[in-house]
């Protein structure tokens, strides 16, 4: 009876380790670790190049800061801007990233299966979706934004942050349908979303990022699982 109980507890510990590994891999800023330090973008650079070449890169001191609802309303879709939020609210809903294929390799019958365009972030283990957040501006108003997991984590921890260079993009209709009530609660502008994710870099390093994320999950699961099983064995004095 004791052996069965120990085996059951060991199984539970392995499941816990797997869940923790998945959570850690999901929330760690793999992309920022791989990208390393990057040079800030200046306003002159954005005026002499294509907008998409600078989205997601560090914002220099002269990149326009959106500080109020009025400034956000007046922001052009072709402008490169940034935000220094004073608070962040999670919506729990994300849209599939532009660099992620709309289809899986195979479905139950061997053919390709279409991925959902929108997902709850709790189900997004591999980071295929970017969450919509509500960012609080200095004037106390809120705007929608899609930012990196790492930046969102820092803002939730209360850290002051200048977000990367971003643009005013269109709000995904399916996402809006899921978060409309939350937007109304905070009075958030739903006419545009502040988007500051580097699509080009992510597309080029997608496989490497996924590999790193899976590697982190495996290491965490292995180490934590070993520790938990050892604790169970010692408590019940299981001999080798």
Secondary structure per residue as TSV (DSSP state, phi and psi in degrees):
chain	resnum	aa	ss	phi	psi
A	1	X	-	360.0	-41.3
A	2	X	H	-63.7	-42.0
A	3	X	H	-62.8	-40.0
A	4	X	H	-64.9	-41.4
A	5	X	H	-65.3	-40.9
A	6	X	H	-63.8	-43.4
A	7	X	H	-61.6	-40.3
A	8	X	H	-65.3	-42.5
A	9	X	H	-65.9	-38.7
A	10	X	H	-62.8	-39.1
A	11	X	H	-63.4	-42.2
A	12	X	H	-62.8	-40.4
A	13	X	H	-63.4	-39.2
A	14	X	H	-63.9	-42.3
A	15	X	H	-62.5	-44.1
A	16	X	H	-60.0	-44.4
A	17	X	H	-61.8	-38.8
A	18	X	H	-64.7	-43.1
A	19	X	H	-64.3	-45.8
A	20	X	H	-62.3	-42.3
A	21	X	H	-59.2	-42.7
A	22	X	H	-65.8	-41.2
A	23	X	H	-65.3	-44.0
A	24	X	H	-62.7	-46.9
A	25	X	H	-63.9	-33.7
A	26	X	H	-70.6	-38.2
A	27	X	H	-95.0	-12.6
A	28	X	S	-77.1	143.8
A	29	X	-	-81.5	73.0
A	30	X	H	-58.6	-44.7
A	31	X	H	-61.5	-42.7
A	32	X	H	-67.4	-33.0
A	33	X	H	-67.0	-40.5
A	34	X	H	-73.1	-33.0
A	35	X	H	-75.9	-32.0
A	36	X	-	69.1	-159.8
A	37	X	-	-80.1	135.0
A	38	X	-	-125.1	151.0
A	39	X	-	-74.5	138.2
A	40	X	-	-63.7	148.4
A	41	X	B	-90.7	134.2
A	42	X	-	-99.1	163.6
A	43	X	H	-63.3	-38.1
A	44	X	H	-61.5	-37.0
A	45	X	H	-64.2	-41.0
A	46	X	H	-70.0	-26.5
A	47	X	H	-80.4	-17.1
A	48	X	S	-110.5	5.6
A	49	X	S	-136.7	-176.2
A	50	X	-	-81.5	140.0
A	51	X	G	-55.2	-45.8
A	52	X	G	-65.7	-15.8
A	53	X	G	-72.6	-16.0
A	54	X	T	-115.9	-12.5
A	55	X	T	-62.8	128.8
A	56	X	T	93.1	-5.1
A	57	X	S	-92.9	157.7
A	58	X	-	-56.8	138.3
A	59	X	B	-89.1	127.4
A	60	X	-	-72.5	173.0
A	61	X	T	-65.1	-24.6
A	62	X	T	-97.9	3.6
A	63	X	S	-70.9	129.2
A	64	X	-	-54.8	132.0
A	65	X	B	-96.1	128.7
A	66	X	-	-87.5	115.4
A	67	X	-	-116.0	-5.6
A	68	X	S	-149.2	164.6
A	69	X	H	-62.3	-36.7
A	70	X	H	-64.8	-43.2
A	71	X	H	-65.3	-38.0
A	72	X	H	-65.9	-40.5
A	73	X	H	-62.9	-34.3
A	74	X	T	-86.0	-3.8
A	75	X	-	-73.5	130.9
A	76	X	-	-82.4	152.4
A	77	X	T	-65.9	-20.1
A	78	X	T	-95.2	1.1
A	79	X	-	-88.7	144.2
A	80	X	-	-96.7	117.9
A	81	X	B	-135.4	175.6
A	82	X	B	-143.2	172.7
A	83	X	-	-137.2	144.5
A	84	X	-	-119.5	83.5
A	85	X	-	-66.6	153.6
A	86	X	S	-107.1	-5.7
A	87	X	E	-166.4	163.5
A	88	X	E	-141.9	142.4
A	89	X	E	-126.7	127.8
A	90	X	E	-80.7	141.9
A	91	X	E	-100.2	-21.8
A	92	X	E	79.5	3.1
A	93	X	E	-120.7	136.5
A	94	X	E	-133.9	158.7
A	95	X	E	-106.4	146.3
A	96	X	E	-61.0	133.5
A	97	X	-	-65.1	149.3
A	98	X	T	-62.5	-29.1
A	99	X	T	-88.1	-2.4
A	100	X	S	-94.9	130.3
A	101	X	-	-59.0	143.8
A	102	X	S	-76.6	-8.2
A	103	X	E	-129.1	144.6
A	104	X	E	-82.1	168.9
A	105	X	S	-63.5	-39.2
A	106	X	-	-156.5	153.9
A	107	X	-	-105.5	-167.0
A	108	X	T	-63.5	-30.8
A	109	X	T	-98.6	14.1
A	110	X	S	91.1	-7.8
A	111	X	S	-97.5	169.9
A	112	X	-	-65.6	145.4
A	113	X	E	-121.0	130.5
A	114	X	E	-74.1	134.5
A	115	X	-	-81.2	152.9
A	116	X	-	-67.3	141.3
A	117	X	S	-73.0	-27.3
A	118	X	E	-131.8	143.2
A	119	X	E	-146.2	154.6
A	120	X	E	-75.3	134.2
A	121	X	G	-65.0	-22.2
A	122	X	G	-64.0	-24.1
A	123	X	G	-95.4	-4.0
A	124	X	-	-92.0	89.0
A	125	X	S	-79.0	-36.6
A	126	X	S	-94.5	3.5
A	127	X	-	72.9	33.4
A	128	X	-	-81.5	-10.2
A	129	X	E	-123.1	148.1
A	130	X	E	-110.0	124.0
A	131	X	E	-71.7	148.6
A	132	X	E	-90.2	131.0
A	133	X	E	-120.0	161.4
A	134	X	E	-105.5	120.3
A	135	X	E	-101.9	132.3
A	136	X	E	-90.5	122.4
A	137	X	-	-85.8	164.8
A	138	X	T	-56.0	-24.4
A	139	X	T	-88.6	10.8
A	140	X	S	79.6	2.2
A	141	X	-	-86.9	166.6
A	142	X	E	-122.5	145.6
A	143	X	E	-131.9	157.7
A	144	X	E	-81.0	147.4
A	145	X	E	-153.3	148.9
A	146	X	E	-117.8	114.4
A	147	X	-	-129.9	170.5
A	148	X	-	-69.1	156.9
A	149	X	H	-59.1	-40.2
A	150	X	H	-65.0	-44.5
A	151	X	H	-65.4	-38.9
A	152	X	H	-63.6	-40.5
A	153	X	H	-62.9	-42.4
A	154	X	H	-64.7	-42.3
A	155	X	H	-66.3	-38.9
A	156	X	H	-64.4	-29.6
A	157	X	T	-79.9	-1.3
A	158	X	T	89.6	11.4
A	159	X	-	-79.5	138.0
A	160	X	-	-75.7	133.2
A	161	X	-	-147.3	136.9
A	162	X	-	-96.7	115.1
A	163	X	-	-70.0	160.4
A	164	X	-	-62.2	169.7
A	165	X	-	-58.0	133.4
A	166	X	B	-137.6	179.2
A	167	X	E	-138.0	167.5
A	168	X	E	-93.9	110.0
A	169	X	E	-110.1	174.6
A	170	X	-	-78.9	142.6
A	171	X	-	-80.7	133.1
A	172	X	-	-66.0	126.8
A	173	X	H	-61.5	-40.6
A	174	X	H	-67.4	-37.2
A	175	X	H	-63.7	-47.2
A	176	X	H	-59.4	-37.3
A	177	X	H	-62.1	-29.8
A	178	X	H	-86.6	-22.8
A	179	X	H	-118.3	10.0
A	180	X	H	-56.2	-44.4
A	181	X	H	-64.4	-40.3
A	182	X	H	-65.0	-40.1
A	183	X	H	-63.0	-40.1
A	184	X	H	-66.8	-37.4
A	185	X	H	-61.2	-39.0
A	186	X	H	-97.9	-0.1
A	187	X	T	65.5	32.8
A	188	X	-	-78.0	140.9
A	189	X	E	-68.6	127.7
A	190	X	E	-111.7	12.9
A	191	X	E	-83.2	-12.5
A	192	X	E	-164.2	161.0
A	193	X	E	-124.8	133.7
A	194	X	E	-76.8	115.3
A	195	X	E	-115.3	117.7
A	196	X	-	-132.9	41.3
A	197	X	-	-107.3	134.5
A	198	X	-	-80.3	90.7
A	199	X	H	-61.8	-41.3
A	200	X	H	-62.7	-47.0
A	201	X	H	-64.7	-43.9
A	202	X	H	-63.7	-36.6
A	203	X	H	-65.2	-39.0
A	204	X	H	-75.7	-25.4
A	205	X	T	-117.8	19.9
A	206	X	H	-59.7	-49.0
A	207	X	H	-62.6	-43.5
A	208	X	H	-63.4	-40.5
A	209	X	H	-64.9	-42.8
A	210	X	H	-64.8	-40.1
A	211	X	H	-63.7	-43.2
A	212	X	H	-64.5	-40.6
A	213	X	H	-65.5	-42.6
A	214	X	H	-65.9	-38.0
A	215	X	H	-63.2	-42.4
A	216	X	H	-63.6	-42.8
A	217	X	H	-61.6	-41.9
A	218	X	H	-66.1	-44.8
A	219	X	H	-63.4	-46.4
A	220	X	H	-60.9	-44.1
A	221	X	H	-62.6	-43.5
A	222	X	H	-65.3	-48.5
A	223	X	H	-67.0	-49.7
A	224	X	H	-65.7	-41.2
A	225	X	H	-61.2	-42.6
A	226	X	H	-62.8	-43.6
A	227	X	H	-63.7	-45.7
A	228	X	H	-66.1	-42.0
A	229	X	H	-65.4	-38.9
A	230	X	H	-62.1	-40.7
A	231	X	H	-63.2	-44.6
A	232	X	H	-61.0	-45.2
A	233	X	H	-62.6	-38.9
A	234	X	H	-70.2	-39.2
A	235	X	H	-61.3	-42.7
A	236	X	T	-95.7	7.2
A	237	X	T	52.7	51.0
A	238	X	-	-81.0	129.0
A	239	X	-	-93.8	147.8
A	240	X	-	-65.6	360.0
